[in-house]
Amino acid sequence: MISRATMLLCKTEMVGHEFVNSLASVRSLSELLVDYPGLNACDRTQCLNIIREETERLIRLMEQLNLASNTGGSLCPPDNLTTIG
Protein backbone atom coordinates (compact mmCIF):
# COMPACT_ATOMS: atom_id res chain seq x y z
CA MET A 1 0.00 0.00 0.00
CA ILE A 2 1.25 3.51 -0.85
CA SER A 3 1.80 5.83 2.12
CA ARG A 4 -0.10 9.11 2.42
CA ALA A 5 3.20 11.02 2.25
CA THR A 6 4.10 9.31 -1.03
CA MET A 7 0.66 10.09 -2.48
CA LEU A 8 0.95 13.77 -1.50
CA LEU A 9 4.43 13.97 -3.02
CA CYS A 10 3.15 12.48 -6.28
CA LYS A 11 0.24 14.95 -6.34
CA THR A 12 2.60 17.84 -5.65
CA GLU A 13 4.81 16.79 -8.56
CA MET A 14 1.79 16.49 -10.87
CA VAL A 15 0.53 19.94 -9.85
CA GLY A 16 4.01 21.39 -10.45
CA HIS A 17 4.10 19.71 -13.84
CA GLU A 18 0.68 21.18 -14.72
CA PHE A 19 1.85 24.68 -13.78
CA VAL A 20 5.16 24.42 -15.61
CA ASN A 21 3.57 23.16 -18.82
CA SER A 22 0.89 25.83 -18.91
CA LEU A 23 3.26 28.65 -18.03
CA ALA A 24 5.77 27.48 -20.63
CA SER A 25 3.05 27.50 -23.29
CA VAL A 26 1.86 30.99 -22.37
CA ARG A 27 5.38 32.37 -22.27
CA SER A 28 6.49 30.78 -25.54
CA LEU A 29 3.43 31.85 -27.47
CA SER A 30 3.45 35.38 -26.09
CA GLU A 31 7.15 35.71 -27.02
CA LEU A 32 6.33 34.44 -30.50
CA LEU A 33 3.65 37.11 -30.88
CA VAL A 34 6.05 39.83 -29.73
CA ASP A 35 9.03 38.64 -31.77
CA TYR A 36 7.07 38.12 -35.00
CA PRO A 37 4.55 40.95 -35.34
CA GLY A 38 4.09 40.04 -38.99
CA LEU A 39 2.41 36.69 -38.29
CA ASN A 40 -0.73 36.27 -40.33
CA ALA A 41 -4.07 36.75 -38.61
CA CYS A 42 -4.88 33.03 -38.53
CA ASP A 43 -1.62 32.14 -36.75
CA ARG A 44 -1.99 35.05 -34.30
CA THR A 45 -5.54 33.98 -33.47
CA GLN A 46 -4.43 30.41 -32.93
CA CYS A 47 -1.67 31.54 -30.55
CA LEU A 48 -4.06 33.79 -28.64
CA ASN A 49 -6.62 31.00 -28.33
CA ILE A 50 -4.00 28.64 -26.88
CA ILE A 51 -2.86 31.34 -24.44
CA ARG A 52 -6.48 31.80 -23.33
CA GLU A 53 -6.98 28.04 -22.89
CA GLU A 54 -3.78 27.66 -20.87
CA THR A 55 -4.70 30.64 -18.70
CA GLU A 56 -8.12 29.13 -18.00
CA ARG A 57 -6.42 25.84 -17.16
CA LEU A 58 -4.18 27.63 -14.64
CA ILE A 59 -7.20 29.35 -13.10
CA ARG A 60 -8.98 26.00 -12.67
CA LEU A 61 -5.88 24.51 -11.07
CA MET A 62 -5.59 27.47 -8.67
CA GLU A 63 -9.27 27.10 -7.74
CA GLN A 64 -8.71 23.42 -6.97
CA LEU A 65 -5.67 24.24 -4.84
CA ASN A 66 -7.54 26.98 -2.97
CA LEU A 67 -10.50 24.69 -2.36
CA ALA A 68 -8.25 21.91 -1.09
CA SER A 69 -6.34 24.23 1.24
CA ASN A 70 -9.51 25.93 2.54
CA THR A 71 -11.21 22.63 3.31
CA GLY A 72 -8.11 20.97 4.74
CA GLY A 73 -8.25 18.39 1.99
CA SER A 74 -5.43 16.83 0.09
CA LEU A 75 -3.44 18.95 -2.33
CA CYS A 76 -5.40 17.88 -5.39
CA PRO A 77 -7.65 14.83 -5.65
CA PRO A 78 -6.49 12.49 -8.45
CA ASP A 79 -9.93 12.33 -10.11
CA ASN A 80 -10.06 16.13 -10.36
CA LEU A 81 -6.46 16.50 -11.52
CA THR A 82 -7.13 14.50 -14.67
CA THR A 83 -9.92 16.88 -15.74
CA ILE A 84 -7.71 19.97 -15.79
CA GLY A 85 -7.34 21.12 -19.35
N, C-alpha and C positions, 0 to 999 in steps of 0.2 A: 504494500500500500504506500502511496506517495504521501509524504508529510505535508502539513499545512504550509510550513516555511518554503518547501520546494515549490508548491503550487503558487504561492504568492510571488516567488522569484520569477517563475515562468510567466505569470501574468504581467509582472512589471516589465520584463524583457519584451513581451508582445506589445504592450502599450508604448514603450520606447520606440519600437520598430515602426508602429503605426504613425507616431509623431514624426520620426525622421523621414519616412517615405513621403508623407504629405508635405512637409516643409521643404524637402528637396525638390519636389515637383513644382511647388509654388515659386520657389526661388529661381529655379532653372528657367521656367517659362516666363517669369517676369523679366529676367535678364535678357532672354531672347527678344522679348518685345522692345526693350530699351535699346539693345545693341543693333537691332535690325528694323528700324522704323519703316523701311520700305516693303515689309512683308505684305502680301496681298490680303485683302479683306477676309477671305475665307480662312486663311491660316491664322490671322490675328483673332478672329472669332473663335476658332477652335482652341487656341491657347487660353483665351479668356474664359471659355466654358470650363476647361480643365481646372484652371485656377479657382473658379467659383465652386466646382465640385469638391476639390481638395479642401478648400476653406470650410465648406459645409461639413465635410467629414471630420475635420479638426474640432469644429463646434460640437458635433455629436459626441465625440470622444471626451471633450472637456465636460459636457453635461453628464456623461456617465461617471466620470471621475468625481465630479462634485456631488452627485447623488450618492455614490458609494461612500465618500468621506463624511457626508452629512448624516447618513443613516448608520454609520459604523460598520458598513458591509465590507466585503472584500474589495480589492482594488478595482477589479473589473470582471464580472461574471463571464465565464467562457462562452455561454450561449449568446450573450449580448455582444461580445467582442467580435464574433464572426459576422455580425450584421452591419458593422461599421463600413460604410463605403460600398 
